[in-house]
Amino acid sequence: MQHLTTPLFQRICATLLLLVCQHASADVFVSSEKDNAILQLDNDGKVLRAIPVCLRPRHMAWAPGGQQILVACGDSNQIGIVDLASGKLSGSFNTGESPELFALSPDGKTVYVSIEDGSQLAAYEVGSGKPQFSVKTGAEPEGVLASPDGKLVYVTSEVANTVYRIDLAQHKISAQVKAGMRPRRFALTPDGGELWVSNEMGSSISIIDSASMKVKQTLGFTVTGMRSADITPVGMVMSKDGKTVWVGLGRANHVAEVDVATRTVRGLVLVGKRAWGLALNPDGSRLYVANGLSDDMSIIDTASRKAIRTVPVGRSPHTILIN
């Protein structure tokens, strides 16, 4: 059996492994608000198909099992259910007016939705769409994050400049804290100890201790040649190891790579207009950025911190989801 360790055999194995990895590469899904569709692309940005959905699709997440996508449709006042096998909208259920973002419970049975026009967080049963409860928040709630233990949900209010912590057993707010101006989205450290909150009009991120619900630090952003008012962070994604947070700087047309431990910006990447939704591929080697005003998506090599490709993805791309 010595021939199994020969250089030729090892090269053949390496080639087969590369082919397998290429075949198993992730697909990318982008919600297009003005096209009322979700685009499916390969990992290099080639469009595979467009799936018609409900009106003004925004946030997306995987339904339990990974064969369906849940999508918040702001102008239909619905959560749509997209079946990937058929490439069709297979179902939906009604929500309050203008659903923004949502989070699933750890068991995948409940969806927590920020209802922009109702100033509330509303919970629905995923299977039936049956309303479970609602909690009033500040005006224009957006970001929603469910704790890994299933006990809490965090919500941002753009108008109140506040982050709310909701106790799911009591169905009420258990704590709240002022963030920066117009807080939008969340990222949670792997240990659950810190909430990172993007402040769109504050050109910053608030780092909140999740236990005490107090702001530990505020990290501001600067971009050479840009006014502070044009630096509008919204979308964020944290690496699996919790060492890096990527932040879309909105109208500054850049993405920032932030070192979590030192709270410093390692570097900036120039992308399209109004860098918005962000997603990392499974191994963290590529970052995908939805550029809402240039109607395209930037693909970034995270190791070199360079944009390697920009591809059109419909009108007003909002959220990126990767399998």
C-alpha positions as semicolon CSV with decimal commas, in nm:
position;residue;x (nm);y (nm);z (nm)
1;M;0,000;0,000;0,000
2;Q;0,303;0,230;-0,023
3;H;0,177;0,367;-0,354
4;L;-0,099;0,549;-0,164
5;T;0,157;0,794;-0,028
6;T;0,338;0,870;-0,352
7;P;0,360;1,233;-0,467
8;L;0,145;1,149;-0,772
9;F;-0,132;1,004;-0,556
10;Q;-0,116;1,305;-0,325
11;R;-0,149;1,544;-0,620
12;I;-0,450;1,349;-0,749
13;C;-0,614;1,368;-0,407
14;A;-0,548;1,741;-0,384
15;T;-0,702;1,793;-0,728
16;L;-1,011;1,589;-0,638
17;L;-1,049;1,781;-0,312
18;L;-1,031;2,112;-0,502
19;L;-1,297;1,994;-0,745
20;V;-1,523;1,884;-0,460
21;C;-1,480;2,220;-0,284
22;Q;-1,555;2,408;-0,604
23;H;-1,867;2,198;-0,663
24;A;-1,983;2,258;-0,306
25;S;-1,927;2,633;-0,322
26;A;-2,202;2,841;-0,164
27;D;-2,480;3,013;-0,351
28;V;-2,559;3,377;-0,280
29;F;-2,911;3,519;-0,247
30;V;-2,986;3,892;-0,275
31;S;-3,321;4,059;-0,208
32;S;-3,402;4,330;-0,463
33;E;-3,653;4,578;-0,317
34;K;-3,769;4,741;-0,640
35;D;-3,777;4,422;-0,847
36;N;-3,987;4,230;-0,592
37;A;-3,752;3,938;-0,635
38;I;-3,470;3,740;-0,479
39;L;-3,172;3,680;-0,706
40;Q;-2,975;3,358;-0,672
41;L;-2,610;3,379;-0,782
42;D;-2,310;3,152;-0,767
43;N;-2,021;3,253;-0,543
44;D;-1,853;3,441;-0,828
45;G;-2,160;3,656;-0,887
46;K;-2,315;3,486;-1,189
47;V;-2,695;3,514;-1,175
48;L;-2,855;3,169;-1,174
49;R;-3,219;3,274;-1,146
50;A;-3,458;3,539;-1,017
51;I;-3,736;3,427;-0,783
52;P;-4,048;3,649;-0,779
53;V;-4,167;3,718;-0,424
54;C;-4,395;3,961;-0,238
55;L;-4,363;4,340;-0,259
56;R;-4,041;4,516;-0,149
57;P;-3,841;4,222;-0,014
58;R;-3,589;4,326;0,248
59;H;-3,446;4,110;0,525
60;M;-3,400;3,734;0,470
61;A;-3,313;3,432;0,685
62;W;-3,305;3,054;0,649
63;A;-3,612;2,865;0,763
64;P;-3,544;2,547;0,968
65;G;-3,391;2,281;0,744
66;G;-3,226;2,525;0,507
67;Q;-3,458;2,447;0,213
68;Q;-3,665;2,762;0,243
69;I;-3,596;3,133;0,283
70;L;-3,806;3,365;0,496
71;V;-3,824;3,720;0,359
72;A;-3,978;4,037;0,504
73;C;-4,180;4,219;0,238
74;G;-4,230;4,579;0,349
75;D;-4,502;4,680;0,102
76;S;-4,698;4,354;0,127
77;N;-4,694;4,358;0,507
78;Q;-4,595;3,992;0,498
79;I;-4,329;3,738;0,573
80;G;-4,289;3,538;0,253
81;I;-4,172;3,176;0,241
82;V;-3,959;3,087;-0,060
83;D;-3,915;2,723;-0,160
84;L;-3,575;2,679;-0,322
85;A;-3,654;2,348;-0,491
86;S;-3,938;2,499;-0,694
87;G;-3,797;2,852;-0,702
88;K;-4,133;2,993;-0,601
89;L;-4,302;3,180;-0,320
90;S;-4,472;2,884;-0,155
91;G;-4,651;3,070;0,123
92;S;-4,672;3,381;0,335
93;F;-4,834;3,522;0,647
94;N;-4,945;3,872;0,736
95;T;-4,764;4,103;0,976
96;G;-4,813;4,459;1,092
97;E;-4,745;4,744;0,851
98;S;-4,396;4,766;0,701
99;P;-4,201;4,475;0,852
100;E;-3,831;4,566;0,861
101;L;-3,596;4,302;1,001
102;F;-3,656;3,983;1,194
103;A;-3,485;3,709;1,391
104;L;-3,574;3,345;1,443
105;S;-3,589;3,174;1,781
106;P;-3,313;2,913;1,829
107;D;-3,563;2,631;1,769
108;G;-3,684;2,799;1,449
109;K;-4,049;2,798;1,558
110;T;-4,098;3,170;1,622
111;V;-4,005;3,476;1,419
112;Y;-3,957;3,814;1,589
113;V;-4,027;4,102;1,351
114;S;-3,970;4,476;1,386
115;I;-4,285;4,651;1,263
116;E;-4,172;4,995;1,150
117;D;-4,509;5,168;1,124
118;G;-4,641;5,010;1,443
119;S;-4,341;5,092;1,664
120;Q;-4,334;4,739;1,799
121;L;-4,171;4,401;1,797
122;A;-4,420;4,132;1,698
123;A;-4,381;3,755;1,733
124;Y;-4,539;3,501;1,497
125;E;-4,547;3,124;1,477
126;V;-4,340;3,026;1,174
127;G;-4,556;2,734;1,059
128;S;-4,896;2,899;1,080
129;G;-4,813;3,270;1,095
130;K;-5,030;3,295;1,406
131;P;-4,952;3,608;1,612
132;Q;-4,798;3,526;1,950
133;F;-4,743;3,863;2,120
134;S;-4,616;4,215;2,058
135;V;-4,412;4,465;2,259
136;K;-4,413;4,842;2,205
137;T;-4,076;5,002;2,133
138;G;-3,953;5,343;2,028
139;A;-4,049;5,469;1,683
140;E;-3,911;5,303;1,369
141;P;-3,772;4,984;1,518
142;E;-3,533;4,803;1,285
143;G;-3,253;4,576;1,404
144;V;-3,360;4,252;1,574
145;L;-3,136;3,995;1,738
146;A;-3,238;3,686;1,937
147;S;-3,006;3,558;2,210
148;P;-2,866;3,208;2,153
149;D;-3,037;3,078;2,469
150;G;-3,380;3,183;2,341
151;K;-3,457;3,401;2,642
152;L;-3,408;3,752;2,503
153;V;-3,455;3,964;2,194
154;Y;-3,280;4,295;2,128
155;V;-3,437;4,568;1,913
156;T;-3,310;4,906;1,792
157;S;-3,525;5,219;1,756
158;E;-3,401;5,462;1,495
159;V;-3,598;5,757;1,634
160;A;-3,547;5,696;2,008
161;N;-3,173;5,621;1,957
162;T;-3,226;5,330;2,192
163;V;-3,159;4,956;2,217
164;Y;-3,429;4,757;2,397
165;R;-3,386;4,417;2,562
166;I;-3,708;4,216;2,565
167;D;-3,767;3,931;2,810
168;L;-3,941;3,660;2,610
169;A;-4,086;3,488;2,916
170;Q;-4,247;3,812;3,039
171;H;-4,317;3,962;2,694
172;K;-4,190;4,299;2,809
173;I;-3,887;4,526;2,799
174;S;-3,643;4,432;3,074
175;A;-3,374;4,693;2,999
176;Q;-3,288;4,970;2,754
177;V;-2,988;5,183;2,675
178;K;-2,918;5,489;2,462
179;A;-2,691;5,414;2,169
180;G;-2,567;5,662;1,908
181;M;-2,780;5,852;1,661
182;R;-3,015;5,632;1,457
183;P;-2,905;5,281;1,565
184;R;-2,972;5,023;1,294
185;R;-2,819;4,675;1,310
186;F;-2,656;4,429;1,551
187;A;-2,360;4,197;1,572
188;L;-2,309;3,968;1,872
189;T;-1,975;3,833;1,991
190;P;-1,957;3,450;1,999
191;D;-1,957;3,446;2,380
192;G;-2,269;3,663;2,386
193;G;-2,097;3,922;2,603
194;E;-2,106;4,219;2,367
195;L;-2,364;4,371;2,137
196;W;-2,220;4,582;1,857
197;V;-2,471;4,836;1,725
198;S;-2,427;5,047;1,411
199;N;-2,527;5,413;1,448
200;E;-2,614;5,541;1,101
201;M;-2,625;5,913;1,177
202;G;-2,355;5,892;1,441
203;S;-2,083;5,760;1,207
204;S;-2,006;5,507;1,478
205;I;-2,064;5,177;1,652
206;S;-2,179;5,143;2,013
207;I;-2,031;4,845;2,195
208;I;-2,276;4,738;2,466
209;D;-2,221;4,499;2,755
210;S;-2,514;4,260;2,711
211;A;-2,534;4,174;3,082
212;S;-2,540;4,526;3,225
213;M;-2,689;4,689;2,912
214;K;-2,438;4,973;2,934
215;V;-2,230;5,121;2,653
216;K;-1,869;5,015;2,705
217;Q;-1,720;5,208;2,415
218;T;-1,809;5,405;2,104
219;L;-1,601;5,345;1,793
220;G;-1,611;5,627;1,537
221;F;-1,524;5,603;1,168
222;T;-1,336;5,840;0,941
223;V;-1,280;5,817;0,566
224;T;-1,030;6,046;0,396
225;G;-1,210;6,302;0,182
226;M;-1,550;6,225;0,335
227;R;-1,755;6,441;0,567
228;S;-1,872;6,277;0,887
229;A;-2,234;6,314;0,777
230;D;-2,162;6,096;0,474
231;I;-2,029;5,808;0,685
232;T;-2,347;5,616;0,761
233;P;-2,279;5,267;0,901
234;V;-2,567;5,023;0,884
235;G;-2,491;4,661;0,790
236;M;-2,246;4,456;0,995
237;V;-2,125;4,099;1,004
238;M;-1,895;3,935;1,258
239;S;-1,651;3,657;1,169
240;K;-1,718;3,314;1,319
241;D;-1,413;3,341;1,544
242;G;-1,531;3,676;1,678
243;K;-1,207;3,851;1,591
244;T;-1,332;4,073;1,311
245;V;-1,638;4,283;1,237
246;W;-1,701;4,408;0,885
247;V;-1,908;4,728;0,868
248;G;-2,077;4,880;0,566
249;L;-2,027;5,257;0,583
250;G;-2,332;5,345;0,374
251;R;-2,294;5,661;0,168
252;A;-1,920;5,669;0,232
253;N;-1,905;5,383;-0,025
254;H;-1,658;5,184;0,181
255;V;-1,650;4,879;0,405
256;A;-1,442;4,887;0,724
257;E;-1,259;4,590;0,873
258;V;-1,257;4,627;1,253
259;D;-1,037;4,437;1,498
260;V;-1,267;4,331;1,783
261;A;-0,996;4,299;2,048
262;T;-0,828;4,635;1,990
263;R;-1,138;4,826;1,869
264;T;-0,938;4,963;1,577
265;V;-1,004;4,982;1,205
266;R;-0,757;4,760;1,022
267;G;-0,845;4,904;0,685
268;L;-1,110;5,021;0,439
269;V;-1,229;4,875;0,109
270;L;-1,385;5,090;-0,165
271;V;-1,711;4,938;-0,290
272;G;-2,026;5,063;-0,464
273;K;-2,269;5,338;-0,366
274;R;-2,430;5,309;-0,021
275;A;-2,272;4,990;0,111
276;W;-2,562;4,830;0,298
277;G;-2,618;4,457;0,353
278;L;-2,316;4,236;0,425
279;A;-2,256;3,861;0,439
280;L;-1,952;3,635;0,472
281;N;-1,922;3,303;0,293
282;P;-1,891;2,992;0,516
283;D;-1,510;2,995;0,543
284;G;-1,487;3,373;0,577
285;S;-1,268;3,413;0,269
286;R;-1,514;3,635;0,084
287;L;-1,733;3,924;0,190
288;Y;-2,039;4,011;-0,018
289;V;-2,168;4,370;-0,004
290;A;-2,504;4,497;-0,133
291;N;-2,468;4,850;-0,269
292;G;-2,816;4,999;-0,254
293;L;-2,767;5,306;-0,473
294;S;-2,549;5,157;-0,747
295;D;-2,768;4,845;-0,778
296;D;-2,477;4,606;-0,755
297;M;-2,285;4,374;-0,524
298;S;-1,915;4,390;-0,442
299;I;-1,724;4,067;-0,378
300;I;-1,426;4,120;-0,147
301;D;-1,132;3,893;-0,082
302;T;-1,100;3,926;0,296
303;A;-0,734;3,819;0,315
304;S;-0,611;4,091;0,079
305;R;-0,890;4,334;0,171
306;K;-0,959;4,400;-0,198
307;A;-1,275;4,404;-0,408
308;I;-1,227;4,140;-0,674
309;R;-1,554;4,182;-0,860
310;T;-1,868;4,396;-0,882
311;V;-2,184;4,251;-1,035
312;P;-2,536;4,392;-1,098
313;V;-2,802;4,251;-0,866
314;G;-3,126;4,428;-0,953
315;R;-3,268;4,753;-0,822
316;S;-3,206;4,852;-0,460
317;P;-3,042;4,535;-0,326
318;H;-3,104;4,507;0,047
319;T;-2,995;4,182;0,217
320;I;-2,750;3,907;0,124
321;L;-2,793;3,548;0,240
322;I;-2,543;3,266;0,179
323;N;-2,598;2,893;0,214
